[in-house]
């Protein structure tokens, strides 16, 4: 069997086994080992792509290139580190009575099912299968968000299902329009939704149809990215679901949805560039820049109004997804490279933060920030983890988030200098919003009854160390992937 088959097969098989036998005592261990094996398979796959080039393409239903291979590895890695945190955390939830053994079975099966749908969305060559995989991720997330079965959790899951259901329906219509445009130039209807074929014929696609399709796909998949004004599901889903779900939701699902938007943008750019008199060839970029900047600024302002620690960092996720969307919309080698790097460092940092937030909530017995105080004295490792994670996501040097934001600011000053000021103001507002809340949680007066808990901070240490490493020196193989993906996204590396 190939590395790609293992990468997809391990989470799928594990999900089925956990659905059948998830009430056994070894279910959490199986979840951890399956996630670890999935990461090993993805690393094997990445090595093969690095050595031999793109895998699949043509008439194949699967396609791995420099753009999605590093996201596959990142998804598997964050899934594995979150599973490492999940094992003791969810055991403590069961001990406290918040979850039954039956609910834990649902959690573990949905967790592996969620990872499978994300890996399928990243590795498929078929835009129709991509849509199906994103819908599968939606259903898996609904089960995870509603896991506690409280009225608030049910409401959050329902809200997520309705809003993302509407979004995914719009994405389906956009996909149908892409098929309509492709059917005019690709003789074999079975290949009309294959991305590799669409990329080869992108200059022949009807530009007006592709522009309309891109609008529907941007709004549809942008709903899952968390772009304003389609973002309202995200804070509720984060605050009411289990913390490991928040870590993978913020670190993985949002990335995959943005990946889908960028894939379609590549096709639309090719169609519009071939017919510059019919439509503005920069239309997709302008739309992404507009949605991205709006999301970035609105989320930064909403950071100041939060009272729930998980909602606080969910708005931080919206802010950073807006920044990435803006980067890919701006285009050009530097901005695209910055967007790819930011996808990586944000995933690592935000999942580390949510792991720390989970421990902080257990220490205080509440997600309310007014009840979380003096963490650095109650349990220093958790307090320092929250402080360093917040400094990292706020863009402090020398962490990788600072590097990606600096590169984006440099690209903006070169291409659209008048947008540099809104970006700087947004970064300052977000910085103030985060530290306004985090400082008293870390250094505030120690409340009565707050005591240390069993905390597994190894995933946090590993992830933040990687973000620091990426801020100091990007490894050669990762820089090579980013360079090749930059050429692909900018239109210079199409098949």
Buried (B, 14 or more C-beta within 10 A) or exposed (E): EBBBEBBBBBBBEBBBBBBEBBBBEEBBEBBBBBBBBBBBBBBBBBBBBBEEEBBBBEEBBBBBBBBBBBBBBBBBBBBBBBBBBBBBBBBBBBEEEBBEEEBBBBBBBBBBBBBBBBBBBBBBBBBBBBBBBBBBBBBBBBBBBBBBEEEEBBBBBBBBBEBBBBBBBBBBBBBBBBBBBBEEBBEEEEBBBBBBBBBBBBBBBBBEBBBBBBBBBBBBBBBBBBBBEBBBBBBBBBBBBBBBBBBBBBBBBBBBBBBBBBBBBBBBBBBBBBBEEEBEBBBBBEBBBBBBBBBBBBBBBBBBEBEBBBBBBBBBBBBBBBBBBBBBBBBBBBBBBBBBBBBBBBBBBBBBBBBBBBBBBBBBBBBEBEBBBBBBBBBEBBBBBBBBBBBBBBBBEEBBBBBBBBBBBBBBEEBBEEBBEBBEEBBEBBBBBBBEBBEBBBBBEEBEEBEBBEBBBEBBEBBBEBBBBBBEEBEEEBEEBBBBBBBBBBBEBBB
